[in-house]
Amino acid sequence: MSAASYSLDTSVVIRLLTGQPEDQFNSALTFLEESRNAGHRIYVEDLVLAETYYALQAYYRMPKDKALAALYQFSETSGASFSEAAKTILKIPNLGSARPGFVDRLIHSAGHARNHKLVTFEKAAQKLPHTELLK
């Protein structure tokens, strides 16, 4: 019998990062630990990372750099699997002030993985390969 696979929802990742509310944090942490111990595969999708990033800023008033640091730390210590693009992007120094930013880089990477050229009006995105800037 093969191990089960799970994708974590934003609500679970938020609880694991903030510890709030405490009962849900404990439930999420128990699930994560028991799943890892059972050899189950745990995934965090790029869309969940993007949503978590914005929720940490908007609802929890966490500055961009701290939200990104929390996501990076989680990607390194949770035992969950993240896309190669997300792992690479989260390691970019000063990502909180980088242009293009975290979510724009996730979008670019998703398209690039499909051999798509990113079409954008965002001038900062022209720094990325396979990008066409509309005027």
ZADO-1210 file (C-alpha; in nm, 4 decimals, padded with zeros to 6 digits):
<atoms>
<atom x="00.0000" y="00.0000" z="00.0000" code="MET" pos="1"/>
<atom x="00.1417" y="00.3394" z="-00.0940" code="SER" pos="2"/>
<atom x="00.1622" y="00.6363" z="00.1389" code="ALA" pos="3"/>
<atom x="-00.1161" y="00.8919" z="00.1270" code="ALA" pos="4"/>
<atom x="-00.0632" y="01.2368" z="-00.0200" code="SER" pos="5"/>
<atom x="-00.2080" y="01.5588" z="00.1181" code="TYR" pos="6"/>
<atom x="-00.2095" y="01.9209" z="00.0057" code="SER" pos="7"/>
<atom x="-00.2307" y="02.1744" z="00.2860" code="LEU" pos="8"/>
<atom x="-00.4898" y="02.4487" z="00.2543" code="ASP" pos="9"/>
<atom x="-00.4076" y="02.8110" z="00.3314" code="THR" pos="10"/>
<atom x="-00.6038" y="02.7930" z="00.6568" code="SER" pos="11"/>
<atom x="-00.3795" y="02.5131" z="00.7826" code="VAL" pos="12"/>
<atom x="-00.0555" y="02.6860" z="00.6798" code="VAL" pos="13"/>
<atom x="-00.1712" y="03.0099" z="00.8466" code="ILE" pos="14"/>
<atom x="-00.2401" y="02.8237" z="01.1724" code="ARG" pos="15"/>
<atom x="00.0999" y="02.6567" z="01.1601" code="LEU" pos="16"/>
<atom x="00.2742" y="02.9911" z="01.1015" code="LEU" pos="17"/>
<atom x="00.0828" y="03.2030" z="01.3509" code="THR" pos="18"/>
<atom x="-00.0087" y="02.9548" z="01.6233" code="GLY" pos="19"/>
<atom x="-00.3593" y="03.1065" z="01.6252" code="GLN" pos="20"/>
<atom x="-00.6169" y="03.0058" z="01.7211" code="PRO" pos="21"/>
<atom x="-00.4324" y="02.7731" z="01.9528" code="GLU" pos="22"/>
<atom x="-00.6701" y="02.4768" z="01.9229" code="ASP" pos="23"/>
<atom x="-00.6492" y="02.4836" z="01.5427" code="GLN" pos="24"/>
<atom x="-00.2709" y="02.5293" z="01.5561" code="PHE" pos="25"/>
<atom x="-00.2440" y="02.2194" z="01.7769" code="ASN" pos="26"/>
<atom x="-00.4695" y="02.0222" z="01.5451" code="SER" pos="27"/>
<atom x="-00.2692" y="02.1286" z="01.2368" code="ALA" pos="28"/>
<atom x="00.0620" y="02.0533" z="01.4057" code="LEU" pos="29"/>
<atom x="-00.0570" y="01.7101" z="01.5194" code="THR" pos="30"/>
<atom x="-00.1767" y="01.6302" z="01.1673" code="PHE" pos="31"/>
<atom x="00.1550" y="01.7414" z="01.0155" code="LEU" pos="32"/>
<atom x="00.3661" y="01.5455" z="01.2635" code="GLU" pos="33"/>
<atom x="00.1548" y="01.2287" z="01.2449" code="GLU" pos="34"/>
<atom x="00.1463" y="01.2436" z="00.8655" code="SER" pos="35"/>
<atom x="00.5226" y="01.2844" z="00.8384" code="ARG" pos="36"/>
<atom x="00.5789" y="00.9993" z="01.0874" code="ASN" pos="37"/>
<atom x="00.3475" y="00.7761" z="00.8840" code="ALA" pos="38"/>
<atom x="00.5452" y="00.8524" z="00.5672" code="GLY" pos="39"/>
<atom x="00.2659" y="01.0471" z="00.4014" code="HIS" pos="40"/>
<atom x="00.3542" y="01.3108" z="00.1447" code="ARG" pos="41"/>
<atom x="00.2524" y="01.6651" z="00.2332" code="ILE" pos="42"/>
<atom x="00.2419" y="01.9361" z="-00.0328" code="TYR" pos="43"/>
<atom x="00.2038" y="02.3115" z="-00.0237" code="VAL" pos="44"/>
<atom x="00.0975" y="02.4500" z="-00.3613" code="GLU" pos="45"/>
<atom x="00.2238" y="02.7827" z="-00.4960" code="ASP" pos="46"/>
<atom x="-00.1284" y="02.9284" z="-00.4858" code="LEU" pos="47"/>
<atom x="-00.1463" y="02.8473" z="-00.1144" code="VAL" pos="48"/>
<atom x="00.1888" y="03.0207" z="-00.0604" code="LEU" pos="49"/>
<atom x="00.0648" y="03.3304" z="-00.2432" code="ALA" pos="50"/>
<atom x="-00.2599" y="03.3402" z="-00.0477" code="GLU" pos="51"/>
<atom x="-00.0769" y="03.2818" z="00.2814" code="THR" pos="52"/>
<atom x="00.1696" y="03.5608" z="00.1993" code="TYR" pos="53"/>
<atom x="-00.1135" y="03.8088" z="00.1466" code="TYR" pos="54"/>
<atom x="-00.3127" y="03.6889" z="00.4493" code="ALA" pos="55"/>
<atom x="-00.0109" y="03.7300" z="00.6778" code="LEU" pos="56"/>
<atom x="00.0231" y="04.0887" z="00.5595" code="GLN" pos="57"/>
<atom x="-00.3421" y="04.1904" z="00.5388" code="ALA" pos="58"/>
<atom x="-00.4932" y="04.0119" z="00.8372" code="TYR" pos="59"/>
<atom x="-00.1966" y="03.9588" z="01.0679" code="TYR" pos="60"/>
<atom x="-00.0263" y="04.2900" z="00.9753" code="ARG" pos="61"/>
<atom x="00.3038" y="04.1103" z="00.9198" code="MET" pos="62"/>
<atom x="00.5572" y="04.3077" z="00.7125" code="PRO" pos="63"/>
<atom x="00.6491" y="04.1535" z="00.3756" code="LYS" pos="64"/>
<atom x="00.9983" y="04.0540" z="00.4820" code="ASP" pos="65"/>
<atom x="00.8714" y="03.8788" z="00.7956" code="LYS" pos="66"/>
<atom x="00.5946" y="03.6994" z="00.6024" code="ALA" pos="67"/>
<atom x="00.8499" y="03.5789" z="00.3480" code="LEU" pos="68"/>
<atom x="01.0893" y="03.4729" z="00.6242" code="ALA" pos="69"/>
<atom x="00.8085" y="03.2733" z="00.7864" code="ALA" pos="70"/>
<atom x="00.7268" y="03.1025" z="00.4552" code="LEU" pos="71"/>
<atom x="01.0937" y="03.0267" z="00.3934" code="TYR" pos="72"/>
<atom x="01.1392" y="02.8829" z="00.7433" code="GLN" pos="73"/>
<atom x="00.8252" y="02.6725" z="00.6996" code="PHE" pos="74"/>
<atom x="00.9510" y="02.5425" z="00.3642" code="SER" pos="75"/>
<atom x="01.2794" y="02.4407" z="00.5262" code="GLU" pos="76"/>
<atom x="01.1476" y="02.2812" z="00.8457" code="THR" pos="77"/>
<atom x="00.7922" y="02.1521" z="00.7937" code="SER" pos="78"/>
<atom x="00.8788" y="01.8422" z="00.5968" code="GLY" pos="79"/>
<atom x="00.6201" y="01.9439" z="00.3376" code="ALA" pos="80"/>
<atom x="00.7060" y="01.9535" z="-00.0309" code="SER" pos="81"/>
<atom x="00.7107" y="02.2816" z="-00.2206" code="PHE" pos="82"/>
<atom x="00.7617" y="02.3456" z="-00.5901" code="SER" pos="83"/>
<atom x="01.1220" y="02.3887" z="-00.6982" code="GLU" pos="84"/>
<atom x="01.0299" y="02.7388" z="-00.8134" code="ALA" pos="85"/>
<atom x="00.8914" y="02.8342" z="-00.4713" code="ALA" pos="86"/>
<atom x="01.1964" y="02.6957" z="-00.2904" code="LYS" pos="87"/>
<atom x="01.4274" y="02.8899" z="-00.5225" code="THR" pos="88"/>
<atom x="01.2264" y="03.2123" z="-00.5041" code="ILE" pos="89"/>
<atom x="01.1996" y="03.2034" z="-00.1245" code="LEU" pos="90"/>
<atom x="01.5822" y="03.2001" z="-00.1074" code="LYS" pos="91"/>
<atom x="01.6195" y="03.5296" z="-00.2986" code="ILE" pos="92"/>
<atom x="01.7888" y="03.7866" z="-00.0736" code="PRO" pos="93"/>
<atom x="01.5751" y="04.0897" z="00.0139" code="ASN" pos="94"/>
<atom x="01.2735" y="03.9329" z="-00.1563" code="LEU" pos="95"/>
<atom x="01.0383" y="04.1607" z="00.0390" code="GLY" pos="96"/>
<atom x="01.1618" y="04.4605" z="-00.1597" code="SER" pos="97"/>
<atom x="01.2535" y="04.2788" z="-00.4822" code="ALA" pos="98"/>
<atom x="01.0888" y="04.3769" z="-00.8070" code="ARG" pos="99"/>
<atom x="00.9272" y="04.1716" z="-00.9393" code="PRO" pos="100"/>
<atom x="00.8005" y="04.0446" z="-00.6087" code="GLY" pos="101"/>
<atom x="00.7280" y="03.7026" z="-00.4655" code="PHE" pos="102"/>
<atom x="00.3876" y="03.6353" z="-00.6232" code="VAL" pos="103"/>
<atom x="00.4890" y="03.7767" z="-00.9630" code="ASP" pos="104"/>
<atom x="00.7878" y="03.5428" z="-00.9614" code="ARG" pos="105"/>
<atom x="00.5642" y="03.2453" z="-00.8757" code="LEU" pos="106"/>
<atom x="00.3370" y="03.3375" z="-01.1679" code="ILE" pos="107"/>
<atom x="00.6341" y="03.3708" z="-01.4025" code="HIS" pos="108"/>
<atom x="00.7789" y="03.0373" z="-01.2922" code="SER" pos="109"/>
<atom x="00.4488" y="02.8541" z="-01.3415" code="ALA" pos="110"/>
<atom x="00.4219" y="02.9798" z="-01.6978" code="GLY" pos="111"/>
<atom x="00.7877" y="02.9184" z="-01.7699" code="HIS" pos="112"/>
<atom x="00.7514" y="02.5572" z="-01.6550" code="ALA" pos="113"/>
<atom x="00.4907" y="02.5158" z="-01.9302" code="ARG" pos="114"/>
<atom x="00.7181" y="02.6837" z="-02.1883" code="ASN" pos="115"/>
<atom x="00.4945" y="02.9907" z="-02.1881" code="HIS" pos="116"/>
<atom x="00.6222" y="03.3426" z="-02.2334" code="LYS" pos="117"/>
<atom x="00.4901" y="03.5801" z="-01.9667" code="LEU" pos="118"/>
<atom x="00.3063" y="03.8783" z="-02.1146" code="VAL" pos="119"/>
<atom x="00.2808" y="04.1711" z="-01.8757" code="THR" pos="120"/>
<atom x="00.2604" y="04.5465" z="-01.8293" code="PHE" pos="121"/>
<atom x="00.4792" y="04.5200" z="-01.5170" code="GLU" pos="122"/>
<atom x="00.8107" y="04.6809" z="-01.6121" code="LYS" pos="123"/>
<atom x="00.9982" y="04.5052" z="-01.3324" code="ALA" pos="124"/>
<atom x="00.9057" y="04.1674" z="-01.4830" code="ALA" pos="125"/>
<atom x="01.1227" y="04.2306" z="-01.7879" code="GLN" pos="126"/>
<atom x="01.4183" y="04.1322" z="-01.5679" code="LYS" pos="127"/>
<atom x="01.2925" y="03.7741" z="-01.5876" code="LEU" pos="128"/>
<atom x="01.3651" y="03.5542" z="-01.8900" code="PRO" pos="129"/>
<atom x="01.0912" y="03.4678" z="-02.1387" code="HIS" pos="130"/>
<atom x="00.8912" y="03.7816" z="-02.0627" code="THR" pos="131"/>
<atom x="00.7264" y="04.0178" z="-02.3073" code="GLU" pos="132"/>
<atom x="00.6466" y="04.3665" z="-02.1874" code="LEU" pos="133"/>
<atom x="00.3403" y="04.5287" z="-02.3434" code="LEU" pos="134"/>
<atom x="00.3491" y="04.9018" z="-02.3923" code="LYS" pos="135"/>
</atoms>
